[in-house]
Amino acid sequence: MKLYVEGGGDAAILKTACREGFSKFLERAGLAAHMPRIVACGSRQNAFDSFSTALRCGERALLLVDSEAPVAFANQLGDASKAEDRAQWLPWQHLRQPQGDGWLKPENAEDLQCHLMVQCMESWLLVDRTTLKAFFGQGFKENPLPAATNPIERVAKAQVYASLDNATRACKTKGQYGKGEHSFKLLALTDPVKVCEASPWAKRFVETLQARMEQTEH
């Protein structure tokens, strides 16, 4: 099983950091014995194209990209706390909409092969405040972060980035948050349990990957 993820930019060193960050996150999510091969694709368009090519070649594959925007309720009907309802969600419909990427669902692709970080990977990082504080250390300010009671998937991507910038502006050791420098190191330390509790789309991703990797072993 290959997991095609958005992230890592064009530099080899960043792609390596991306793979390592997601690997550590998934190991901590309980997949250490059943890990997919993680393919850091750089741009989201490249992730989609690589995933589509894999399907055409008959490979078993999943796609993971930022949603970039809130997911319309019409594409996530039912009870978000129920696995059977999450399994019916429509990520391809979200990605093809005019405000999205205009991607058509590849031939033979299923909705359960497409997964969204809502609204971006940094949304996952914001969920684990303990790790953020420990990572950035002296100078980190929690006040600029969105209220913990605010559902993380409804926090706009621009606000996620701005809050991280402002929370780390006075940090001396690590410096202000930088996507290339910090994002994947933080992902490797972030608690998947907290992420899945706060983000139903993250839970859908982890439980789908767990199920499919277990099928691969049998």
Z-matrix of the N, CA and C atoms (Angstrom, degrees):
N
C 1 1.461
C 2 1.525 1 110.02
N 3 1.336 2 116.28 1 129.33
C 4 1.453 3 120.86 2 175.47
C 5 1.532 4 109.42 3 -108.84
N 6 1.328 5 115.59 4 138.66
C 7 1.458 6 122.49 5 176.17
C 8 1.517 7 107.73 6 -111.82
N 9 1.325 8 117.14 7 112.04
C 10 1.460 9 122.64 8 179.94
C 11 1.523 10 108.48 9 -92.18
N 12 1.330 11 116.76 10 115.71
C 13 1.464 12 120.43 11 -175.04
C 14 1.520 13 111.01 12 -116.83
N 15 1.316 14 114.71 13 144.14
C 16 1.462 15 121.09 14 170.85
C 17 1.525 16 108.28 15 -73.80
N 18 1.330 17 117.04 16 131.19
C 19 1.457 18 119.10 17 176.74
C 20 1.518 19 112.19 18 137.11
N 21 1.304 20 115.44 19 156.57
C 22 1.448 21 121.15 20 176.64
C 23 1.515 22 114.13 21 106.35
N 24 1.336 23 116.90 22 -9.25
C 25 1.463 24 119.53 23 177.60
C 26 1.516 25 112.35 24 59.06
N 27 1.328 26 116.14 25 -153.62
C 28 1.464 27 121.38 26 -177.28
C 29 1.523 28 113.01 27 -99.71
N 30 1.322 29 117.89 28 -12.82
C 31 1.468 30 121.27 29 -175.29
C 32 1.532 31 110.81 30 -85.88
N 33 1.320 32 115.90 31 138.09
C 34 1.469 33 120.76 32 -179.04
C 35 1.526 34 111.52 33 -59.82
N 36 1.333 35 116.79 34 -38.56
C 37 1.465 36 119.83 35 -177.74
C 38 1.529 37 111.34 36 -65.62
N 39 1.332 38 116.85 37 -34.67
C 40 1.468 39 120.10 38 177.78
C 41 1.520 40 111.28 39 -73.50
N 42 1.316 41 116.94 40 -36.59
C 43 1.471 42 119.76 41 177.08
C 44 1.523 43 110.35 42 -63.17
N 45 1.334 44 116.08 43 -39.42
C 46 1.469 45 120.11 44 176.53
C 47 1.521 46 110.50 45 -63.16
N 48 1.337 47 116.87 46 -44.35
C 49 1.471 48 121.13 47 178.67
C 50 1.525 49 110.74 48 -61.99
N 51 1.318 50 117.00 49 -38.92
C 52 1.466 51 122.41 50 178.78
C 53 1.529 52 110.24 51 -62.18
N 54 1.326 53 116.60 52 -49.68
C 55 1.466 54 120.28 53 179.11
C 56 1.524 55 111.35 54 -59.56
N 57 1.332 56 115.61 55 -43.43
C 58 1.472 57 119.67 56 -178.72
C 59 1.527 58 111.35 57 -65.81
N 60 1.343 59 116.47 58 -40.53
C 61 1.458 60 120.26 59 179.90
C 62 1.523 61 112.08 60 -62.33
N 63 1.319 62 115.98 61 -48.09
C 64 1.467 63 119.24 62 179.29
C 65 1.526 64 111.74 63 -68.29
N 66 1.330 65 116.82 64 -35.81
C 67 1.472 66 119.79 65 178.02
C 68 1.515 67 111.34 66 -60.72
N 69 1.334 68 115.77 67 -48.46
C 70 1.468 69 119.63 68 -179.45
C 71 1.536 70 110.49 69 -63.43
N 72 1.327 71 116.46 70 -41.48
C 73 1.460 72 120.18 71 179.83
C 74 1.525 73 110.22 72 -60.44
N 75 1.328 74 116.66 73 -45.44
C 76 1.466 75 120.75 74 -177.21
C 77 1.527 76 111.75 75 -71.53
N 78 1.326 77 117.16 76 -34.04
C 79 1.468 78 119.64 77 174.62
C 80 1.522 79 110.03 78 -60.63
N 81 1.331 80 115.59 79 -43.47
C 82 1.464 81 120.54 80 179.89
C 83 1.526 82 111.49 81 -69.54
N 84 1.330 83 116.28 82 -20.48
C 85 1.470 84 121.01 83 177.81
C 86 1.526 85 111.94 84 -84.45
N 87 1.337 86 117.13 85 1.65
C 88 1.461 87 120.86 86 175.60
C 89 1.517 88 114.86 87 101.73
N 90 1.345 89 116.83 88 14.19
C 91 1.458 90 119.85 89 -176.88
C 92 1.529 91 113.07 90 -104.80
N 93 1.328 92 117.97 91 14.08
C 94 1.467 93 120.62 92 -174.95
C 95 1.525 94 112.36 93 -54.64
N 96 1.332 95 116.62 94 -35.73
C 97 1.469 96 119.94 95 -177.29
C 98 1.529 97 112.41 96 -89.38
N 99 1.318 98 117.26 97 -7.07
C 100 1.471 99 121.08 98 -176.04
C 101 1.525 100 109.39 99 -139.80
N 102 1.323 101 117.10 100 63.26
C 103 1.459 102 119.88 101 -174.09
C 104 1.528 103 112.06 102 -89.79
N 105 1.333 104 116.28 103 137.72
C 106 1.463 105 119.06 104 171.74
C 107 1.528 106 109.50 105 -77.35
N 108 1.321 107 115.93 106 167.69
C 109 1.460 108 119.78 107 170.61
C 110 1.522 109 107.24 108 -85.75
N 111 1.326 110 116.48 109 117.52
C 112 1.467 111 121.31 110 -175.96
C 113 1.519 112 109.54 111 -88.77
N 114 1.330 113 116.02 112 126.25
C 115 1.459 114 121.98 113 179.04
C 116 1.527 115 107.93 114 -112.45
N 117 1.337 116 116.46 115 109.28
C 118 1.469 117 121.78 116 177.72
C 119 1.528 118 107.76 117 -80.79
N 120 1.314 119 116.62 118 117.14
C 121 1.464 120 121.11 119 -168.30
C 122 1.523 121 114.55 120 -102.80
N 123 1.328 122 117.93 121 -3.87
C 124 1.456 123 118.26 122 -175.48
C 125 1.512 124 109.87 123 76.67
N 126 1.323 125 116.85 124 -112.85
C 127 1.466 126 120.61 125 -175.89
C 128 1.526 127 111.84 126 -69.92
N 129 1.310 128 115.64 127 157.44
C 130 1.470 129 120.55 128 178.16
C 131 1.528 130 110.32 129 -66.46
N 132 1.339 131 117.06 130 -34.92
C 133 1.458 132 119.48 131 178.27
C 134 1.532 133 110.54 132 -63.83
N 135 1.315 134 116.34 133 -40.78
C 136 1.459 135 119.71 134 178.39
C 137 1.525 136 111.33 135 -66.57
N 138 1.342 137 116.69 136 -35.14
C 139 1.467 138 120.20 137 177.08
C 140 1.526 139 109.82 138 -62.96
N 141 1.324 140 116.61 139 -45.89
C 142 1.468 141 121.20 140 179.45
C 143 1.529 142 110.88 141 -63.21
N 144 1.333 143 116.75 142 -45.70
C 145 1.466 144 120.51 143 -178.86
C 146 1.526 145 111.10 144 -63.72
N 147 1.325 146 117.13 145 -42.22
C 148 1.471 147 120.90 146 -179.38
C 149 1.523 148 111.19 147 -67.03
N 150 1.320 149 116.13 148 -40.97
C 151 1.464 150 120.89 149 176.39
C 152 1.524 151 110.47 150 -61.60
N 153 1.326 152 116.87 151 -45.55
C 154 1.470 153 121.44 152 -178.95
C 155 1.530 154 110.64 153 -61.79
N 156 1.325 155 116.25 154 -41.36
C 157 1.466 156 120.52 155 178.13
C 158 1.524 157 110.79 156 -63.89
N 159 1.330 158 116.60 157 -41.29
C 160 1.469 159 120.78 158 178.73
C 161 1.525 160 110.89 159 -59.59
N 162 1.328 161 116.74 160 -42.45
C 163 1.464 162 119.83 161 179.30
C 164 1.525 163 111.03 162 -63.57
N 165 1.327 164 115.90 163 -42.67
C 166 1.470 165 119.72 164 179.98
C 167 1.536 166 111.36 165 -62.30
N 168 1.326 167 115.46 166 -28.24
C 169 1.470 168 120.28 167 179.50
C 170 1.529 169 112.19 168 -88.90
N 171 1.317 170 116.30 169 5.24
C 172 1.461 171 120.70 170 177.02
C 173 1.510 172 115.14 171 79.61
N 174 1.336 173 117.86 172 16.25
C 175 1.459 174 120.93 173 -179.68
C 176 1.533 175 111.08 174 -81.55
N 177 1.326 176 115.73 175 153.46
C 178 1.465 177 121.21 176 172.70
C 179 1.525 178 106.58 177 -85.18
N 180 1.324 179 116.51 178 123.72
C 181 1.466 180 119.43 179 -171.16
C 182 1.516 181 111.45 180 -149.66
N 183 1.349 182 114.73 181 153.59
C 184 1.459 183 123.29 182 171.20
C 185 1.526 184 107.81 183 -129.90
N 186 1.325 185 115.83 184 153.98
C 187 1.461 186 123.05 185 178.59
C 188 1.519 187 109.15 186 -118.61
N 189 1.342 188 116.88 187 136.33
C 190 1.467 189 121.99 188 176.66
C 191 1.524 190 108.82 189 -132.40
N 192 1.342 191 116.09 190 115.89
C 193 1.466 192 121.47 191 -179.84
C 194 1.527 193 109.67 192 -137.62
N 195 1.330 194 115.86 193 161.75
C 196 1.470 195 120.55 194 172.94
C 197 1.520 196 109.24 195 -65.33
N 198 1.334 197 116.32 196 146.59
C 199 1.467 198 119.28 197 173.68
C 200 1.525 199 110.45 198 -78.37
N 201 1.351 200 117.00 199 -23.72
C 202 1.469 201 124.02 200 178.98
C 203 1.530 202 113.69 201 71.15
N 204 1.317 203 117.26 202 -19.62
C 205 1.472 204 122.65 203 -175.17
C 206 1.524 205 107.68 204 -155.66
N 207 1.341 206 117.41 205 166.53
C 208 1.460 207 117.95 206 175.80
C 209 1.524 208 111.33 207 -62.85
N 210 1.303 209 116.85 208 147.39
C 211 1.464 210 121.45 209 177.99
C 212 1.523 211 108.07 210 -88.22
N 213 1.329 212 115.66 211 127.44
C 214 1.468 213 120.59 212 -179.13
C 215 1.524 214 110.09 213 -59.82
N 216 1.318 215 115.35 214 143.42
C 217 1.467 216 119.36 215 -178.54
C 218 1.525 217 111.74 216 -60.34
N 219 1.335 218 117.41 217 -27.45
C 220 1.467 219 120.65 218 178.41
C 221 1.529 220 111.70 219 -64.05
N 222 1.331 221 117.11 220 -21.26
C 223 1.465 222 120.87 221 179.98
C 224 1.521 223 113.36 222 -98.29
N 225 1.343 224 115.81 223 3.91
C 226 1.467 225 119.37 224 178.05
C 227 1.532 226 109.58 225 -144.62
N 228 1.320 227 113.92 226 54.78
C 229 1.456 228 120.48 227 -177.29
C 230 1.528 229 111.31 228 -70.97
N 231 1.334 230 114.79 229 158.65
C 232 1.453 231 120.56 230 176.77
C 233 1.515 232 111.80 231 96.24
N 234 1.317 233 114.97 232 -166.32
C 235 1.459 234 123.12 233 -177.38
C 236 1.532 235 108.62 234 -91.80
N 237 1.325 236 116.56 235 114.48
C 238 1.470 237 120.99 236 -176.62
C 239 1.521 238 112.62 237 -63.10
N 240 1.339 239 117.44 238 -16.38
C 241 1.461 240 120.28 239 -179.62
C 242 1.522 241 112.49 240 -86.30
N 243 1.338 242 117.18 241 -5.31
C 244 1.467 243 121.04 242 -176.45
C 245 1.528 244 110.81 243 -106.95
N 246 1.334 245 116.11 244 126.42
C 247 1.464 246 120.92 245 -177.46
C 248 1.521 247 111.19 246 -60.52
N 249 1.335 248 117.18 247 -37.97
C 250 1.467 249 119.37 248 -177.87
C 251 1.523 250 111.75 249 -66.79
N 252 1.346 251 117.04 250 -29.99
C 253 1.463 252 120.37 251 176.30
C 254 1.530 253 110.73 252 -77.04
N 255 1.328 254 116.88 253 -42.18
C 256 1.470 255 119.79 254 178.22
C 257 1.525 256 111.20 255 -60.06
N 258 1.323 257 116.42 256 -32.86
C 259 1.463 258 120.71 257 -179.01
C 260 1.528 259 112.32 258 -66.51
N 261 1.329 260 117.17 259 -17.90
C 262 1.469 261 121.71 260 -178.65
C 263 1.538 262 112.47 261 -95.24
N 264 1.313 263 118.33 262 0.76
C 265 1.465 264 120.46 263 -177.22
C 266 1.521 265 111.66 264 -67.13
N 267 1.331 266 116.58 265 162.39
C 268 1.463 267 122.68 266 -168.25
C 269 1.535 268 112.51 267 -122.03
N 270 1.334 269 118.42 268 71.00
C 271 1.465 270 120.15 269 -179.65
C 272 1.526 271 113.25 270 -64.68
N 273 1.322 272 117.76 271 -34.81
C 274 1.469 273 118.77 272 179.14
C 275 1.519 274 111.16 273 -63.35
N 276 1.313 275 116.07 274 -35.90
C 277 1.461 276 119.72 275 178.04
C 278 1.525 277 110.48 276 -63.87
N 279 1.330 278 116.27 277 -39.83
C 280 1.472 279 120.33 278 176.89
C 281 1.533 280 110.65 279 -61.76
N 282 1.315 281 117.09 280 -43.98
C 283 1.459 282 121.23 281 -174.12
C 284 1.527 283 113.65 282 -74.06
N 285 1.311 284 117.34 283 -19.92
C 286 1.462 285 118.86 284 -178.63
C 287 1.520 286 112.69 285 -92.51
N 288 1.337 287 117.49 286 -10.86
C 289 1.461 288 120.77 287 -175.77
C 290 1.526 289 111.24 288 -66.30
N 291 1.339 290 117.49 289 155.99
C 292 1.475 291 121.46 290 -174.72
C 293 1.521 292 114.10 291 -52.44
N 294 1.345 293 117.06 292 -37.63
C 295 1.462 294 119.09 293 -179.57
C 296 1.529 295 110.70 294 -80.77
N 297 1.335 296 116.51 295 -3.81
C 298 1.462 297 120.67 296 179.05
C 299 1.514 298 111.08 297 -98.60
N 300 1.328 299 115.85 298 -142.68
C 301 1.463 300 120.70 299 -174.45
C 302 1.521 301 113.20 300 -94.23
N 303 1.335 302 116.73 301 -11.33
C 304 1.452 303 119.52 302 -176.31
C 305 1.520 304 112.82 303 72.02
N 306 1.355 305 116.60 304 20.33
C 307 1.461 306 120.04 305 -179.80
C 308 1.524 307 110.28 306 -77.19
N 309 1.313 308 116.54 307 134.56
C 310 1.454 309 121.45 308 171.41
C 311 1.526 310 108.68 309 -89.53
N 312 1.301 311 116.49 310 141.32
C 313 1.463 312 119.88 311 178.89
C 314 1.522 313 108.96 312 -59.37
N 315 1.331 314 117.85 313 124.03
C 316 1.464 315 119.63 314 -179.44
C 317 1.529 316 111.57 315 -59.51
N 318 1.315 317 114.75 316 150.82
C 319 1.459 318 119.82 317 177.51
C 320 1.521 319 109.06 318 -58.02
N 321 1.313 320 115.97 319 135.49
C 322 1.474 321 124.13 320 179.88
C 323 1.527 322 113.96 321 74.59
N 324 1.335 323 118.08 322 1.52
C 325 1.471 324 119.51 323 178.11
C 326 1.526 325 109.94 324 -80.69
N 327 1.321 326 115.10 325 146.92
C 328 1.463 327 121.31 326 174.98
C 329 1.528 328 108.69 327 -107.41
N 330 1.327 329 115.63 328 159.76
C 331 1.468 330 118.58 329 175.56
C 332 1.523 331 111.17 330 -64.97
N 333 1.334 332 117.68 331 -30.09
C 334 1.456 333 119.99 332 -179.51
C 335 1.528 334 112.74 333 -77.85
N 336 1.332 335 117.00 334 -0.13
C 337 1.469 336 119.78 335 172.23
C 338 1.530 337 111.78 336 -93.46
N 339 1.320 338 116.75 337 -5.59
C 340 1.462 339 122.17 338 -176.82
C 341 1.530 340 109.67 339 -115.32
N 342 1.328 341 115.67 340 128.42
C 343 1.467 342 119.91 341 -175.43
C 344 1.522 343 110.52 342 -134.13
N 345 1.336 344 114.36 343 146.42
C 346 1.464 345 121.42 344 -172.58
C 347 1.527 346 111.24 345 -120.80
N 348 1.337 347 115.62 346 136.53
C 349 1.457 348 121.50 347 166.60
C 350 1.528 349 105.21 348 -94.13
N 351 1.317 350 116.44 349 111.36
C 352 1.465 351 121.26 350 -170.09
C 353 1.532 352 109.77 351 -107.02
N 354 1.371 353 115.58 352 116.79
C 355 1.442 354 126.05 353 -0.28
C 356 1.525 355 112.60 354 -96.13
N 357 1.339 356 117.41 355 -7.39
C 358 1.460 357 121.58 356 177.03
C 359 1.521 358 107.54 357 -159.99
N 360 1.319 359 117.40 358 169.78
C 361 1.461 360 120.54 359 -177.57
C 362 1.530 361 111.28 360 -59.56
N 363 1.330 362 115.97 361 -35.93
C 364 1.473 363 119.43 362 -179.30
C 365 1.531 364 112.08 363 -63.00
N 366 1.331 365 117.38 364 -22.08
C 367 1.471 366 119.72 365 175.07
C 368 1.521 367 109.89 366 -60.76
N 369 1.315 368 116.94 367 -38.23
C 370 1.466 369 121.03 368 177.03
C 371 1.531 370 110.13 369 -63.20
N 372 1.330 371 116.85 370 -40.76
C 373 1.464 372 120.23 371 -177.84
C 374 1.527 373 111.73 372 -64.28
N 375 1.340 374 116.24 373 -36.26
C 376 1.470 375 120.38 374 -177.92
C 377 1.524 376 112.70 375 -65.64
N 378 1.313 377 116.35 376 -23.02
C 379 1.467 378 120.68 377 -176.51
C 380 1.524 379 111.41 378 -67.54
N 381 1.348 380 116.80 379 -35.32
C 382 1.461 381 121.11 380 -175.47
C 383 1.533 382 109.66 381 -98.82
N 384 1.323 383 115.95 382 80.74
C 385 1.474 384 121.39 383 -176.24
C 386 1.531 385 111.41 384 -64.88
N 387 1.324 386 116.78 385 -33.30
C 388 1.469 387 120.47 386 -179.54
C 389 1.522 388 110.38 387 -60.90
N 390 1.334 389 116.24 388 -45.37
C 391 1.467 390 120.42 389 179.52
C 392 1.521 391 111.18 390 -67.34
N 393 1.323 392 117.57 391 -41.09
C 394 1.465 393 120.63 392 178.14
C 395 1.525 394 110.92 393 -57.74
N 396 1.326 395 116.16 394 -47.32
C 397 1.470 396 120.51 395 -177.81
C 398 1.527 397 111.15 396 -64.83
N 399 1.332 398 116.21 397 -42.80
C 400 1.464 399 120.04 398 -179.00
C 401 1.529 400 110.72 399 -67.52
N 402 1.321 401 117.33 400 -37.13
C 403 1.467 402 121.96 401 -176.91
C 404 1.529 403 111.18 402 -69.01
N 405 1.329 404 116.66 403 -47.45
C 406 1.471 405 119.30 404 -175.35
C 407 1.521 406 113.09 405 -85.77
N 408 1.329 407 116.99 406 -25.98
C 409 1.458 408 120.33 407 172.92
C 410 1.523 409 114.56 408 67.76
N 411 1.322 410 115.33 409 -142.32
C 412 1.462 411 121.72 410 -173.90
C 413 1.529 412 110.70 411 -57.59
N 414 1.324 413 114.97 412 132.73
C 415 1.458 414 120.80 413 178.46
C 416 1.517 415 113.69 414 98.53
N 417 1.349 416 116.46 415 -12.24
C 418 1.468 417 118.69 416 179.24
C 419 1.526 418 109.93 417 -70.98
N 420 1.324 419 116.08 418 133.33
C 421 1.469 420 121.22 419 -179.70
C 422 1.529 421 108.89 420 -120.44
N 423 1.327 422 115.20 421 123.12
C 424 1.467 423 119.58 422 -176.92
C 425 1.526 424 112.23 423 -81.06
N 426 1.338 425 117.68 424 -22.92
C 427 1.464 426 121.16 425 -175.14
C 428 1.526 427 114.76 426 -54.35
N 429 1.342 428 120.27 427 -39.92
C 430 1.465 429 119.52 428 -178.49
C 431 1.529 430 114.52 429 -69.34
N 432 1.347 431 117.71 430 -13.68
C 433 1.462 432 119.53 431 -179.09
C 434 1.527 433 109.92 432 -72.43
N 435 1.331 434 117.72 433 152.31
C 436 1.471 435 120.56 434 177.12
C 437 1.529 436 109.71 435 -58.37
N 438 1.301 437 116.68 436 149.09
C 439 1.465 438 120.38 437 178.46
C 440 1.529 439 109.43 438 -54.08
N 441 1.330 440 115.57 439 136.98
C 442 1.465 441 120.20 440 -177.47
C 443 1.524 442 111.78 441 -62.17
N 444 1.340 443 116.27 442 -21.85
C 445 1.469 444 120.25 443 179.60
C 446 1.533 445 112.37 444 -81.97
N 447 1.327 446 116.49 445 -9.03
C 448 1.464 447 121.07 446 -179.28
C 449 1.528 448 108.70 447 -80.80
N 450 1.350 449 119.79 448 120.58
C 451 1.469 450 120.44 449 -179.03
C 452 1.531 451 111.05 450 -53.63
N 453 1.334 452 116.37 451 123.02
C 454 1.465 453 120.53 452 -169.98
C 455 1.535 454 112.07 453 -62.09
N 456 1.329 455 117.41 454 -30.91
C 457 1.463 456 119.29 455 -177.55
C 458 1.526 457 112.86 456 -73.02
N 459 1.323 458 117.04 457 -11.97
C 460 1.467 459 120.22 458 178.52
C 461 1.530 460 111.58 459 -98.56
N 462 1.313 461 117.42 460 -2.74
C 463 1.472 462 120.85 461 178.79
C 464 1.529 463 108.57 462 -81.07
N 465 1.324 464 116.72 463 122.45
C 466 1.463 465 121.39 464 -176.08
C 467 1.524 466 111.42 465 -60.64
N 468 1.326 467 115.56 466 145.11
C 469 1.469 468 121.19 467 -179.29
C 470 1.524 469 111.42 468 -53.90
N 471 1.329 470 117.40 469 -44.09
C 472 1.470 471 120.56 470 -179.43
C 473 1.519 472 111.04 471 -61.16
N 474 1.330 473 116.76 472 -37.12
C 475 1.469 474 120.36 473 179.19
C 476 1.527 475 110.74 474 -70.34
N 477 1.315 476 116.82 475 -36.54
C 478 1.473 477 120.64 476 177.58
C 479 1.528 478 109.67 477 -58.70
N 480 1.328 479 116.29 478 -50.33
C 481 1.465 480 120.68 479 -179.11
C 482 1.532 481 111.42 480 -64.33
N 483 1.334 482 116.38 481 -44.52
C 484 1.464 483 120.19 482 -178.50
C 485 1.527 484 111.21 483 -62.76
N 486 1.316 485 116.44 484 -39.50
C 487 1.469 486 119.44 485 -178.59
C 488 1.529 487 111.08 486 -67.23
N 489 1.330 488 116.96 487 -38.80
C 490 1.467 489 119.85 488 176.88
C 491 1.526 490 110.99 489 -65.74
N 492 1.332 491 116.09 490 -41.95
C 493 1.474 492 120.17 491 177.47
C 494 1.521 493 110.95 492 -58.16
N 495 1.331 494 115.82 493 -48.18
C 496 1.465 495 120.62 494 -176.02
C 497 1.523 496 112.71 495 -71.31
N 498 1.334 497 116.53 496 -35.03
C 499 1.467 498 120.24 497 -178.94
C 500 1.527 499 111.65 498 -68.62
N 501 1.345 500 116.57 499 -26.68
C 502 1.476 501 120.24 500 -174.76
C 503 1.527 502 113.23 501 -109.83
N 504 1.316 503 116.13 502 7.02
C 505 1.471 504 120.32 503 -174.35
C 506 1.527 505 112.40 504 -57.94
N 507 1.332 506 117.52 505 -34.97
C 508 1.469 507 120.78 506 -175.88
C 509 1.529 508 113.02 507 -98.37
N 510 1.325 509 117.57 508 7.87
C 511 1.462 510 119.97 509 -177.91
C 512 1.529 511 110.55 510 -72.82
N 513 1.319 512 116.18 511 131.09
C 514 1.463 513 120.87 512 -174.42
C 515 1.529 514 112.33 513 -93.24
N 516 1.333 515 116.53 514 -47.54
C 517 1.465 516 119.87 515 -172.88
C 518 1.525 517 111.73 516 -69.68
N 519 1.324 518 116.67 517 -55.53
C 520 1.458 519 120.92 518 -178.02
C 521 1.533 520 111.99 519 -86.17
N 522 1.330 521 116.78 520 -22.49
C 523 1.460 522 119.62 521 -175.89
C 524 1.512 523 111.45 522 80.68
N 525 1.333 524 116.38 523 179.32
C 526 1.466 525 121.56 524 -179.90
C 527 1.522 526 110.59 525 -66.74
N 528 1.325 527 115.58 526 148.15
C 529 1.463 528 120.15 527 -177.51
C 530 1.525 529 111.60 528 -53.46
N 531 1.330 530 115.21 529 130.56
C 532 1.461 531 121.44 530 174.65
C 533 1.517 532 108.46 531 -130.55
N 534 1.313 533 117.39 532 128.47
C 535 1.464 534 120.64 533 -174.88
C 536 1.525 535 111.69 534 -56.61
N 537 1.336 536 116.37 535 -49.66
C 538 1.454 537 119.33 536 -178.18
C 539 1.514 538 113.07 537 -66.11
N 540 1.323 539 115.60 538 -38.26
C 541 1.461 540 120.22 539 -174.02
C 542 1.525 541 113.19 540 -80.34
N 543 1.337 542 117.11 541 -35.00
C 544 1.464 543 119.43 542 -168.26
C 545 1.534 544 115.88 543 -117.27
N 546 1.326 545 118.78 544 -27.65
C 547 1.465 546 120.22 545 -165.32
C 548 1.527 547 113.42 546 -58.67
N 549 1.326 548 118.00 547 -47.50
C 550 1.463 549 119.69 548 -174.82
C 551 1.522 550 112.32 549 -78.23
N 552 1.349 551 116.72 550 -28.85
C 553 1.466 552 119.67 551 172.99
C 554 1.529 553 109.78 552 -63.49
N 555 1.334 554 115.49 553 -41.66
C 556 1.467 555 119.76 554 178.18
C 557 1.521 556 111.68 555 -67.07
N 558 1.342 557 116.48 556 -41.55
C 559 1.466 558 119.89 557 179.72
C 560 1.522 559 110.81 558 -57.90
N 561 1.323 560 116.32 559 -39.87
C 562 1.463 561 120.74 560 -179.18
C 563 1.524 562 111.88 561 -62.26
N 564 1.332 563 117.60 562 -25.77
C 565 1.464 564 122.64 563 -177.42
C 566 1.523 565 113.51 564 -98.50
N 567 1.337 566 116.33 565 -14.09
C 568 1.465 567 121.18 566 -173.74
C 569 1.523 568 111.31 567 -70.90
N 570 1.323 569 115.36 568 141.43
C 571 1.472 570 122.24 569 -176.87
C 572 1.531 571 110.15 570 -78.61
N 573 1.339 572 119.08 571 112.34
C 574 1.467 573 120.94 572 -179.19
C 575 1.525 574 112.97 573 -63.11
N 576 1.326 575 117.01 574 -29.08
C 577 1.474 576 119.55 575 179.44
C 578 1.530 577 109.54 576 -63.49
N 579 1.323 578 116.57 577 -44.89
C 580 1.467 579 120.30 578 178.73
C 581 1.529 580 110.71 579 -63.89
N 582 1.339 581 116.18 580 -40.70
C 583 1.464 582 120.14 581 -179.34
C 584 1.530 583 110.15 582 -63.44
N 585 1.317 584 116.68 583 -45.97
C 586 1.474 585 120.17 584 -177.58
C 587 1.529 586 111.88 585 -69.37
N 588 1.326 587 116.71 586 -29.90
C 589 1.468 588 119.61 587 176.40
C 590 1.527 589 110.84 588 -69.32
N 591 1.332 590 116.22 589 -35.39
C 592 1.468 591 120.58 590 -175.54
C 593 1.521 592 112.97 591 -89.01
N 594 1.325 593 117.38 592 -25.35
C 595 1.467 594 121.63 593 -173.59
C 596 1.522 595 110.82 594 -126.01
N 597 1.339 596 117.90 595 103.51
C 598 1.467 597 120.48 596 177.81
C 599 1.522 598 113.19 597 -58.29
N 600 1.343 599 117.54 598 -32.48
C 601 1.467 600 119.75 599 178.61
C 602 1.529 601 110.26 600 -68.72
N 603 1.330 602 117.75 601 -35.98
C 604 1.467 603 120.70 602 175.78
C 605 1.527 604 110.02 603 -65.61
N 606 1.322 605 116.49 604 -41.18
C 607 1.467 606 120.42 605 179.21
C 608 1.527 607 109.87 606 -63.16
N 609 1.329 608 116.73 607 -41.89
C 610 1.470 609 121.35 608 177.64
C 611 1.531 610 110.10 609 -58.48
N 612 1.331 611 116.34 610 -42.61
C 613 1.461 612 121.22 611 179.67
C 614 1.524 613 111.18 612 -63.11
N 615 1.324 614 117.23 613 -51.80
C 616 1.464 615 121.12 614 -175.39
C 617 1.522 616 111.06 615 -64.57
N 618 1.334 617 117.63 616 -43.57
C 619 1.463 618 118.76 617 -177.43
C 620 1.532 619 111.55 618 -70.00
N 621 1.338 620 117.13 619 -33.37
C 622 1.465 621 119.95 620 177.01
C 623 1.520 622 110.31 621 -67.38
N 624 1.323 623 115.89 622 -44.42
C 625 1.462 624 119.94 623 -179.53
C 626 1.530 625 110.34 624 -63.63
N 627 1.319 626 116.84 625 -42.66
C 628 1.466 627 120.26 626 178.20
C 629 1.528 628 110.67 627 -58.60
N 630 1.328 629 116.05 628 -46.75
C 631 1.468 630 120.28 629 -177.80
C 632 1.528 631 111.19 630 -63.52
N 633 1.303 632 116.79 631 -42.87
C 634 1.477 633 120.11 632 -176.36
C 635 1.523 634 112.20 633 -73.41
N 636 1.311 635 117.34 634 -34.41
C 637 1.450 636 119.44 635 177.62
C 638 1.535 637 110.88 636 -70.34
N 639 1.320 638 117.66 637 -34.98
C 640 1.467 639 120.87 638 176.59
C 641 1.523 640 110.58 639 -66.76
N 642 1.357 641 116.63 640 -36.88
C 643 1.458 642 120.13 641 176.48
C 644 1.521 643 111.08 642 -62.94
N 645 1.338 644 116.21 643 -35.77
C 646 1.455 645 121.48 644 -179.50
C 647 1.530 646 111.28 645 -63.16
N 648 1.339 647 115.00 646 -33.00
C 649 1.460 648 119.63 647 -176.54
C 650 1.516 649 112.23 648 -77.60
N 651 1.353 650 117.32 649 -17.37
C 652 1.478 651 119.79 650 -174.72
C 653 1.517 652 111.22 651 -107.95
